[in-house]
Amino acid sequence: MKRIIQTRIALLVLLIFATSFTTISHAKPCKKQSIEDLVNALAESFEQKTMGKLDADRPYLGTIRFVIEHSLADDNDPRRFKVRRFASLTRAEKWFKSQEIEGMPGRNTRPLVKCAKGVCSYNSEGGILHNNLYLTKITYGMRGGCPYIKTIYLLDGD
């Protein structure tokens, strides 16, 4: 009787172990692409106010951090930066839209300068407009040959 119970427990443990490997093997692999392709897609969707469409490929680990710098704030102003974290780009998009008044602020991107050492930077030359958000840089990491977004930095033209 004791041997039958031990055998059943062993079979149950083996079944649970095998099932866990089955679910892991069906996990969606990351999208292997260059970091430039990823940030260009993000910049385009940011400007078009459709960042949520990138959630299908989940180009982030955990949460995505947004840092918004207010252009009119003094260097020592504690409210110079607004930092928000979101579990998805869809949630970030909903928050940005909730902050809009009659479609403003607008969203702008400038040409990508380069991506190196975990940072993609955008051209900062030229003036900025009132009621516009500008994509200034994106920090990223690599895991398993796939890039992922860590933080998105924006400048608010106030």
MOMOUR-V16607 format. One record per helix or strand of 2 or more residues. SS is the DSSP state (A for helix, B for strand). FROM is the first residue (numbers start at 1). LEN is the number of residues. If there is no record, write none. Layout:
ss = (SS:SS)
from = (FROM:FROM)
len = (LEN:LEN)
This chain:
ss = (A:A:A:B:B:A:B:B:B:B:B)
from = (2:35:51:60:81:89:106:112:119:132:146)
len = (24:13:7:11:6:10:3:5:4:12:11)
